[in-house]
């Protein structure tokens, strides 16, 4: 006969808490108790069914197993009775669950070795370095394999021995009720071997802390925030374990002249009022190390932008370059002499809407706006 769902037996929802479960059980237990139903085989069966359901659901671990596997969690000792496997399958599955949530076992298995930690190094370069690319020498404090013991952790002339607790498996099993939990062996920390005579240079760790000098190649056109990975250049693993990686996090210092946007460069150049009015030219430097001449046409307004094609940053893994954009700002003269004031006053008197088209047009619109308000 197929078993009924435990929640259905107690008449509660699947999210019922302990208080609701206990209340439902008491009512049903009193109803079907053999003392109240002498000689009633059906009531006795219901009482046993209610007790079994409550005994399972009141225990948080048993309830978690039942919610995931149903009655199969408790049949024939394990999960396999219904799925065609062997009885230990359920115990193995529950071990995986506990490993996932509580970290029992980690990433180490029989005969496994601890991988070294990944390292981070923050590197700041100039915009000029990002333009040309370069090779940078850095010093990184890290752990390296001990030369005296060749990374084994054992004193030269000796060797690690098999752990007697786990017989070299690196993992041990413990039974708790219907659970069989597998975890890393505490005696050998999951390595399967122990060191009775540790290396004097590294204290049995198989690695030592030193400062390493490394060369990092910075490609031309690299952008701010780029991460460079150097495989195997991180911390050495314990007792001969593989090394981690070194990650170079790149930042580019702000430039005094240029601002960067991808492969394009931007800068602002102040020009005199007379240059803007009469026209002229000026020179700007480039990251390539030369000077580029910019021609200013007559009547140039503040904010005018000039584009220098191919004068921007190189694009990584290509032969192309971005552009440089020059935005001019018209500088108002200060500290005028008496004669300069007189000249500017004469110029203002002789100016018309044709010499200042934008301001003339703006104030004409203001006048029209005020006239319309008065009507």
C-alpha positions as CSV (number, residue, x, y, z in Angstrom):
1,X,0.0,0.0,0.0
2,X,1.4,3.4,-1.0
3,X,2.2,5.7,1.9
4,X,0.3,9.0,2.1
5,X,2.0,12.3,2.1
6,X,3.1,13.2,5.6
7,X,1.7,16.7,5.3
8,X,-1.6,15.3,4.2
9,X,-1.6,12.8,7.1
10,X,-1.3,15.7,9.6
11,X,-3.6,18.0,7.6
12,X,-1.2,20.9,7.4
13,X,0.4,22.9,4.6
14,X,4.0,22.2,3.5
15,X,5.2,25.5,5.0
16,X,3.7,24.9,8.4
17,X,5.9,25.8,11.3
18,X,6.7,23.7,14.4
19,X,3.8,25.1,16.4
20,X,1.3,24.2,13.8
21,X,2.7,20.7,13.3
22,X,2.6,20.0,17.1
23,X,-1.0,21.2,17.4
24,X,-2.1,19.1,14.5
25,X,-0.3,16.0,15.9
26,X,-1.8,16.4,19.4
27,X,-5.4,16.5,18.0
28,X,-5.0,13.5,15.8
29,X,-3.0,11.5,18.4
30,X,-5.8,12.0,20.9
31,X,-8.4,11.1,18.4
32,X,-6.7,7.8,17.3
33,X,-5.0,6.8,20.5
34,X,-5.4,3.0,21.1
35,X,-6.6,3.7,24.7
36,X,-9.6,5.6,23.2
37,X,-10.2,3.1,20.5
38,X,-9.7,-0.4,22.0
39,X,-9.8,-3.2,19.5
40,X,-10.0,-0.8,16.5
41,X,-7.3,-1.8,14.1
42,X,-7.9,1.0,11.7
43,X,-7.6,3.7,14.5
44,X,-4.3,2.0,15.6
45,X,-3.0,2.2,12.1
46,X,-3.9,5.8,11.8
47,X,-2.2,6.5,15.1
48,X,1.0,4.9,13.9
49,X,0.8,6.9,10.6
50,X,0.3,10.2,12.5
51,X,3.2,9.5,14.8
52,X,5.5,8.5,12.0
53,X,4.6,11.7,10.1
54,X,5.1,14.0,13.1
55,X,8.4,12.2,14.1
56,X,9.8,13.0,10.6
57,X,8.5,16.5,10.1
58,X,9.4,17.8,13.6
59,X,13.1,17.1,12.9
60,X,14.5,19.8,10.6
61,X,17.1,17.5,9.0
62,X,14.6,14.7,8.4
63,X,12.1,17.2,7.1
64,X,14.6,18.6,4.7
65,X,15.4,15.1,3.4
66,X,11.7,14.3,3.1
67,X,10.9,17.5,1.2
68,X,13.6,16.7,-1.3
69,X,13.3,12.9,-1.7
70,X,9.9,12.1,-0.2
71,X,9.4,8.6,1.3
72,X,12.4,7.3,-0.7
73,X,14.6,9.1,1.8
74,X,13.8,6.5,4.4
75,X,13.1,3.3,2.4
76,X,15.6,0.5,2.5
77,X,18.2,2.8,4.0
78,X,18.5,5.3,1.2
79,X,17.5,6.9,-2.1
80,X,18.2,4.0,-4.3
81,X,15.2,1.9,-3.4
82,X,13.0,3.9,-5.7
83,X,15.5,5.0,-8.3
84,X,17.2,1.7,-9.1
85,X,20.5,2.6,-7.3
86,X,22.0,1.2,-4.2
87,X,21.0,2.2,-0.6
88,X,24.1,4.4,-0.2
89,X,23.0,6.7,-3.0
90,X,20.8,8.8,-0.6
91,X,23.6,9.1,2.0
92,X,25.9,10.3,-0.8
93,X,23.3,12.8,-2.0
94,X,22.8,14.2,1.5
95,X,26.6,14.4,1.9
96,X,26.7,16.5,-1.3
97,X,24.0,18.8,0.2
98,X,25.9,19.3,3.4
99,X,29.1,20.0,1.4
100,X,27.3,22.6,-0.6
101,X,25.8,24.5,2.4
102,X,28.3,24.0,5.1
103,X,31.6,23.7,3.1
104,X,32.4,20.1,4.3
105,X,35.0,18.8,2.0
106,X,35.8,21.9,0.1
107,X,37.6,21.4,-3.2
108,X,40.1,18.8,-2.0
109,X,39.7,15.1,-2.7
110,X,41.8,12.0,-2.1
111,X,45.4,12.7,-2.8
112,X,44.5,16.3,-3.6
113,X,46.8,19.3,-3.1
114,X,45.9,22.8,-2.0
115,X,46.0,25.3,-4.9
116,X,47.7,28.6,-4.0
117,X,45.7,31.8,-3.7
118,X,45.3,34.2,-6.5
119,X,47.0,37.6,-6.0
120,X,46.1,41.1,-7.0
121,X,48.5,43.9,-7.9
122,X,47.4,47.5,-8.6
123,X,49.5,49.2,-11.3
124,X,49.2,52.8,-12.3
125,X,50.7,54.1,-15.5
126,X,50.7,57.4,-17.4
127,X,48.6,58.1,-20.5
128,X,51.8,58.3,-22.5
129,X,52.7,54.8,-21.4
130,X,49.2,53.6,-22.5
131,X,49.8,55.2,-25.8
132,X,53.2,53.7,-26.6
133,X,53.0,50.5,-24.5
134,X,55.8,49.4,-22.4
135,X,57.3,46.7,-20.2
136,X,57.0,47.4,-16.5
137,X,59.0,45.7,-13.7
138,X,57.0,45.1,-10.5
139,X,57.9,43.6,-7.2
140,X,55.3,41.3,-5.7
141,X,55.4,39.8,-2.2
142,X,54.2,36.2,-2.6
143,X,54.7,32.6,-1.5
144,X,57.0,30.3,-3.6
145,X,57.8,26.7,-3.4
146,X,60.5,25.8,-0.8
147,X,63.7,24.9,-2.5
148,X,65.0,22.9,0.5
149,X,62.2,20.3,0.5
150,X,61.1,20.8,-3.2
151,X,57.7,21.9,-1.9
152,X,56.9,18.6,-0.1
153,X,57.1,20.2,3.4
154,X,59.1,17.2,4.7
155,X,62.7,17.5,6.0
156,X,65.2,16.7,3.2
157,X,65.9,13.0,3.3
158,X,62.4,12.2,4.6
159,X,59.0,12.0,3.0
160,X,55.3,12.5,4.0
161,X,53.6,9.3,5.3
162,X,50.1,8.0,4.7
163,X,47.5,9.3,7.2
164,X,46.4,6.6,9.5
165,X,43.1,8.2,10.2
166,X,41.8,8.1,6.6
167,X,44.3,5.6,5.2
168,X,45.3,8.2,2.6
169,X,41.8,8.9,1.3
170,X,41.8,12.4,2.7
171,X,38.2,12.1,3.7
172,X,36.3,10.3,6.5
173,X,32.7,9.3,6.9
174,X,30.5,9.5,10.0
175,X,27.0,8.1,10.4
176,X,24.4,10.2,12.3
177,X,21.0,8.4,12.2
178,X,20.1,7.9,8.6
179,X,22.7,10.5,7.5
180,X,26.2,9.4,6.3
181,X,28.3,12.5,6.2
182,X,31.6,12.7,4.4
183,X,34.1,15.4,5.2
184,X,37.8,16.3,5.0
185,X,40.0,14.3,7.3
186,X,40.9,16.5,10.3
187,X,44.2,14.7,10.9
188,X,45.7,15.5,7.5
189,X,43.4,18.4,6.4
190,X,42.2,16.3,3.5
191,X,45.7,15.7,2.0
192,X,45.9,12.0,2.7
193,X,49.4,12.4,4.1
194,X,51.0,13.7,7.2
195,X,54.5,15.1,7.9
196,X,56.1,13.7,11.0
197,X,59.5,15.5,10.3
198,X,58.8,18.9,8.8
199,X,61.3,20.9,6.8
200,X,63.2,23.4,8.9
201,X,63.2,26.1,6.2
202,X,59.4,26.3,5.6
203,X,58.1,24.6,8.8
204,X,56.3,21.9,6.8
205,X,54.3,24.3,4.6
206,X,56.3,23.5,1.5
207,X,56.5,27.2,0.6
208,X,58.1,30.5,1.8
209,X,57.2,34.2,1.5
210,X,59.6,36.2,-0.8
211,X,59.5,39.3,-3.0
212,X,59.4,38.4,-6.6
213,X,60.4,40.7,-9.5
214,X,58.2,40.2,-12.5
215,X,58.0,41.9,-15.9
216,X,54.6,42.9,-17.1
217,X,54.0,43.8,-20.8
218,X,51.6,46.7,-21.3
219,X,50.2,46.7,-24.8
220,X,49.7,50.0,-26.7
221,X,46.2,51.3,-26.4
222,X,45.3,49.6,-23.2
223,X,42.4,51.2,-21.3
224,X,41.9,52.2,-17.7
225,X,40.5,49.3,-15.6
226,X,41.9,46.6,-17.7
227,X,42.8,43.4,-15.8
228,X,45.9,41.4,-16.9
229,X,46.2,37.8,-15.8
230,X,49.6,36.1,-15.3
231,X,48.9,32.4,-15.0
232,X,50.8,30.5,-12.3
233,X,52.4,33.7,-10.9
234,X,50.3,33.8,-7.8
235,X,50.8,32.2,-4.4
236,X,52.4,28.7,-4.4
237,X,50.2,25.9,-3.2
238,X,50.8,24.1,0.1
239,X,53.2,21.2,0.0
240,X,53.7,21.1,-3.7
241,X,50.2,22.3,-4.7
242,X,49.7,24.2,-7.9
243,X,50.2,28.0,-7.9
244,X,47.5,30.5,-8.2
245,X,47.3,33.4,-10.7
246,X,48.4,37.0,-10.4
247,X,46.0,39.6,-11.6
248,X,47.3,43.1,-12.6
249,X,44.6,45.8,-12.2
250,X,45.6,48.7,-14.3
251,X,44.7,52.3,-13.8
252,X,45.8,55.4,-15.8
253,X,46.7,58.6,-14.1
254,X,44.8,61.7,-15.1
255,X,46.6,63.7,-17.8
256,X,47.3,67.4,-17.4
257,X,46.1,68.1,-21.0
258,X,44.1,65.3,-22.5
259,X,40.9,63.5,-21.4
260,X,40.3,60.1,-22.9
261,X,37.1,58.5,-24.2
262,X,37.9,55.1,-25.7
263,X,40.4,55.7,-28.5
264,X,39.6,59.4,-28.8
265,X,41.3,62.3,-26.9
266,X,39.8,65.6,-26.0
267,X,41.4,68.8,-24.8
268,X,40.4,72.5,-24.4
269,X,42.6,75.3,-25.7
270,X,42.1,79.0,-24.8
271,X,42.6,81.5,-27.6
272,X,42.5,85.3,-27.6
273,X,39.5,87.3,-28.6
274,X,41.4,88.8,-31.5
275,X,42.5,85.4,-32.8
276,X,38.9,84.2,-32.6
277,X,37.7,87.3,-34.5
278,X,40.5,87.7,-37.0
279,X,41.5,84.1,-37.4
280,X,44.9,82.6,-36.8
281,X,46.6,79.4,-35.7
282,X,48.1,77.6,-32.7
283,X,50.0,74.4,-32.1
284,X,49.0,71.5,-29.8
285,X,51.2,68.6,-28.7
286,X,50.3,65.0,-29.4
287,X,51.0,61.8,-27.4
288,X,53.3,60.7,-30.3
289,X,55.7,63.5,-29.2
290,X,55.2,66.0,-32.1
291,X,53.2,69.2,-32.5
292,X,50.2,69.6,-34.7
293,X,49.1,73.0,-36.1
294,X,45.4,74.0,-35.8
295,X,44.0,76.8,-38.0
296,X,41.4,79.0,-36.6
297,X,39.1,80.6,-39.1
298,X,37.9,84.2,-38.8
299,X,34.9,84.6,-36.6
300,X,35.4,81.4,-34.6
301,X,33.0,81.2,-31.6
302,X,33.7,79.8,-28.2
303,X,33.1,76.1,-28.0
304,X,34.1,75.4,-31.6
305,X,35.6,72.0,-31.9
306,X,38.3,70.9,-34.3
307,X,39.0,67.3,-35.2
308,X,42.5,65.9,-35.7
309,X,42.0,62.6,-37.5
310,X,44.3,59.7,-36.5
311,X,45.9,61.7,-33.6
312,X,44.1,59.8,-30.8
313,X,45.0,56.6,-29.0
314,X,46.0,53.4,-30.8
315,X,43.3,50.7,-30.9
316,X,44.5,47.5,-29.3
317,X,45.2,44.6,-31.7
318,X,44.7,46.8,-34.8
319,X,46.6,49.3,-36.8
320,X,44.1,52.1,-36.4
321,X,44.0,55.2,-34.2
322,X,41.3,57.3,-32.7
323,X,41.0,61.1,-33.2
324,X,41.9,64.1,-31.1
325,X,39.2,66.8,-30.6
326,X,40.3,70.3,-29.8
327,X,37.7,72.6,-28.3
328,X,38.5,76.3,-28.2
329,X,37.5,78.7,-25.5
330,X,37.7,82.5,-26.2
331,X,39.5,84.3,-23.4
332,X,38.3,87.7,-22.3
333,X,41.2,90.1,-21.9
334,X,42.0,91.4,-18.4
335,X,44.3,94.1,-16.9
336,X,43.7,96.4,-19.9
337,X,45.7,99.6,-20.4
338,X,43.9,102.9,-20.9
339,X,44.6,102.8,-24.7
340,X,43.2,99.2,-24.9
341,X,40.1,100.3,-23.2
342,X,39.7,103.2,-25.6
343,X,40.1,100.9,-28.6
344,X,37.6,98.5,-27.3
345,X,35.1,101.3,-26.5
346,X,35.5,102.6,-30.1
347,X,35.0,99.1,-31.4
348,X,31.8,98.7,-29.4
349,X,30.5,102.0,-30.7
350,X,31.0,100.9,-34.2
351,X,29.7,97.4,-33.7
352,X,26.4,96.3,-35.2
353,X,24.3,93.2,-35.4
354,X,26.5,91.9,-38.2
355,X,29.6,91.8,-36.0
356,X,27.7,90.1,-33.1
357,X,25.0,88.1,-34.8
358,X,24.3,85.7,-31.9
359,X,23.9,88.3,-29.2
360,X,22.0,90.6,-31.5
361,X,19.6,87.8,-32.4
362,X,19.2,86.8,-28.8
363,X,18.3,90.3,-27.5
364,X,16.0,90.8,-30.5
365,X,14.1,87.7,-29.3
366,X,14.0,89.1,-25.8
367,X,12.5,92.4,-27.0
368,X,9.8,90.5,-29.0
369,X,9.0,88.4,-25.9
370,X,8.6,91.5,-23.7
371,X,6.5,93.3,-26.3
372,X,4.2,90.3,-26.5
373,X,3.8,90.3,-22.7
374,X,2.7,94.0,-22.9
375,X,-0.1,93.3,-25.5
